[in-house]
Amino acid sequence: MNTILLLLLFIALLVLIDVVFRVIRRDPEKRQAEKRLKELTEKKYEFKDLELVKEAKYSDITSLNSLFSRFPIFRRLARTLEQADVKRPLGFFILITFVGVGIGLALTRVNLILGAIVAVVLGILPSAYVHFKKNKRMAKFEKQLPDAMDLIARSLRAGLAFSAGLRSVSEEFPDPVGIEFGKTVSEINFGIATDEALKNLATRIGIPDLRFFVISVILQKETGGNLSEILENISRLVRQRFRFQGKVRALSAEGRMSAGILIAVPFFIAGIASIFNPGYISALRDEPAGNVMVIGAIVLMIVGIFTLKKMIQLKA
């Protein structure tokens, strides 16, 4: 208990230092600028994020930010945070991951099994949260994309320019399509070529359907053709693929249910045994060899979960 209390006090001290550091770091000029921006906002002026070159921010700590920017893996992780629309920097999630693992390791001194489980759960939880938000947002983007392409096609048929169609999407659609296309419109307004702005959009989002859209627009600019008809065909194909994916999910429902049952059975049996025959499970909890067997079983179960996921995941 003393170890846990010291660890919690250490975390509280880190939070206090971070708050004090943020307060001290705010210089008078910055406070004055923030005050002026607040006054302008209260006067109902509208501001849009027109930042042309946005420097990647990996951590509020300058040294860590410089360190993370040197490695491609951290740049990929930062892009995942951007796709998930998470406002916290990458360093924050790395910090809470290490803190969670540290709490689990501290608990191993009390109970090896409990500490190992807590370390694994708290270590995976931040990454799982980010990927959950990313997948949810990207799925929403995919559903909105066909309608966005139809709107651009109708704008072209009405005689508007392609950039005007992009602006209509940014104004008419909610997040994430409206926000991401708005960033592209901002880049074009600041002088970046349309092709480069679209490539930045495809890189930022990373969805195959969006890449088809970008490639089609770039090829049409080089070779010519009816862009509105091309966009309508792509949107129709995307909708057909969504319907096919729905059929795939229905056909794989039995396999996914079987995988869930196989994953839950060991925990169910362990819970029943601990209730009706505690001595049967106590050897795994109290003996060193039993602790090693439990940790090995957890690792093998994690491998089995990923294997089952690959087996039931059908590509549409």
Steps between C-alpha positions, in 0.01 A plus 500: 500500500790736576634445146163580344463812715847622403424437132173697521681786676764497226231524229328785687835680524555463125156648430568790738837571336335495155231749612757733656720474191208597274414800719858625517560446129216733400671830429319838524495548121329168451243578768432835333454332162262244651303782661466681166390180325240440771365855455476453124326163545243657733426754226380206284789516256551166327846349482598197298809286533697623200838370612700420188798318648419338832798386697448156649483513877590178676541629855470820703856439620741640241768234543252215466336669202839520327578137589168360376521694172814308401337156487247393233306283746407805708395688187268211411359501853445876481313453172278243672417759766417750225273249327327436832461878549661478844616835632760366742860469373673167451720548806193505726390152387853363529520639854172348619597169336823487700316608815242223451769238447686634804190462716465140385865424571466651846200276567705191411670537838160441661360246253682390187189400305305814588800721422557334162135539403491865611825574312367347177158666525627848593779474243262415217213728604634835362587346163165319486316826573681685219446220248133475597450872435699480177305203363169660595592830334642337186190281466287815517724663239454204266121519535498873427743485206255377228258783582789746494606380155140530377487859627824583316364336183178705522704816552702425186182435302370836618807667351698563818874445529640192672629711791148639546373142528758428768393813686135391482595167660693676778201723574215251464642187665570444871816350644703318378446562126417868543801566724751310285381648171506841669871451572553419132310812392715707738818361346376581149405854607852553631658409170568126514423327172171309494679173423732540800215599730304190397808282553535648849137413565551140387816468712332653804195269486644184342171349372513303170175651369637849555817405313284390204331840509832688510659290225193544278506878538875521429476275193202695369699821527781345295301306240163674493152352520169549677596531866141514626421169333820346640410610853146365469635162387745487791229588752277227357780243527571603859135452594497158335808405700327606822210269417741215430678562831165472675450157344850398607429604860178299497678190365782529755268561797509133605881493496522821703257362757699175524820699552338700780383182673844340475659810652249519786499129594834497696399800710155352562644166613757672724226709662276199562790297641606781733145517641425129547854366553738781608781259574509394135597853392706597804802306370512726194475806723736407783769283337778662288463229234126568489562872449730426208237267349232772530721761333586254222131420454415872473770550235378197303141625525602837356671319209188288456275806494700657217506166315123461528453858385704431187307178432156664514600825328391477137618761256217655304 
